[in-house]
Amino acid sequence: MKPSPIFLTAVFKERIWGGTALKEQFGYDIPSDTTGECWAISAHPNGQSVVAEGPFNGKALGELWEQHRELFGNLEGEKFPLLTKILDANKDLSVQVHPDDKYASEHENGELGKTECWYIIDCKENAEMIYGHNAKTKEELVQMIENGQWNELLRKVKIKPGDFFYVPNGTIHALCEGTLVLETQQNSDTTYRVYDYDRIDANGKKRELHLDKAIDVTTVPHVDGMSQPVKEEKDGVTITTFVKGEFFSVYKWKIHKETSFTQDQLFLLCSVITGEGELIQHGERFLLQKGSHFIIPHQSGTFKIQGNCELIVSHV
């Protein structure tokens, strides 16, 4: 019997920069008015998604990965490879950078590195993000950080809804105030803060910076990881390919009417970001609505999606 889609219940994280957009835009039951992150498809021990229905109801995604590897094409590896989040940057995030696999494994107790990407779901008018830096050498990077030359060091780019940014490990970056994004990333929770605007937390202290490690892992000079999206029109769907990379491939499916798909990957991670519809498979119908997150397992065969909705879809 072919497996059914696996719908998941998300985990929410409060952050100093969070807000209420996850409730306002997706109807989620968030823990507070400073909720910054929805860990939508996660097997990370710091916050695991739980299966919402079906034969695996109540199981954490990490359990499925350990006990039913056939659902994921018997992919090798100790850790589930990907993590899908929605981030509500109600205020500026810290300026930060992430390590690669080798550095993270050696310095962060076997963690994976963190290459990630962002799809801009919504943002305020004239919104910006920090993407990269202007230092030509490590020595110049250190000097500019020590001197607090943030305006000279940091590269800012304008953003708008529908934009996509690929953020390789080693890239200095930060979401800025008034931005809502879907993030696809390696399954890692390792972040090195470079600058946090001298903010004070709830305990009256500045948040910890990680300058030595950040300088170690920052790519100098900055390398722009951006690629041009490729659109393909098919019967009932527009498929936009954002990236096909070493760690993940990411697409947007814009569904116009009933469309058939064949699952030919190890697994697909799917998040509905606008609209609603139905997924039809093996005679079963599953409601899709904005904020639904699910996995199409290995060897699921053919399935259909109908309605008017947009999904961000990823795979390894």
Number of C-alpha atoms within 10 A of each C-alpha: 6 13 15 22 21 21 23 24 22 24 18 24 17 16 19 19 19 24 23 19 23 23 15 11 14 15 12 15 10 21 12 15 15 20 24 27 26 25 23 28 30 27 25 20 12 11 18 23 26 25 22 17 14 11 11 15 13 14 16 21 22 18 14 18 19 12 10 12 16 15 22 20 14 12 15 10 8 8 15 21 20 22 23 27 21 26 27 29 27 24 18 19 24 24 23 23 29 28 29 17 18 13 17 19 14 11 11 15 8 12 20 22 25 25 25 23 24 22 23 20 18 20 21 13 12 9 18 19 20 21 21 26 23 16 20 11 13 15 12 14 20 15 13 18 17 11 9 12 12 15 11 11 16 20 16 17 11 11 19 17 16 13 15 23 20 23 23 25 20 24 28 26 24 22 24 22 19 20 25 26 24 23 24 26 24 22 23 26 17 15 18 22 22 21 20 16 13 10 13 12 11 9 7 8 10 13 18 11 17 15 18 11 18 21 20 12 20 23 21 19 15 18 13 13 14 14 13 10 13 11 14 10 10 10 11 18 22 16 20 17 19 24 20 14 12 8 15 18 16 24 21 24 20 21 23 17 16 17 17 17 10 11 16 13 16 18 20 21 23 25 26 23 22 20 16 19 22 18 18 20 19 14 6 10 12 14 11 23 21 18 20 20 24 21 22 22 24 22 20 21 16 14 19 16 24 19 19 18 22 23 25 24 22 26 19 18
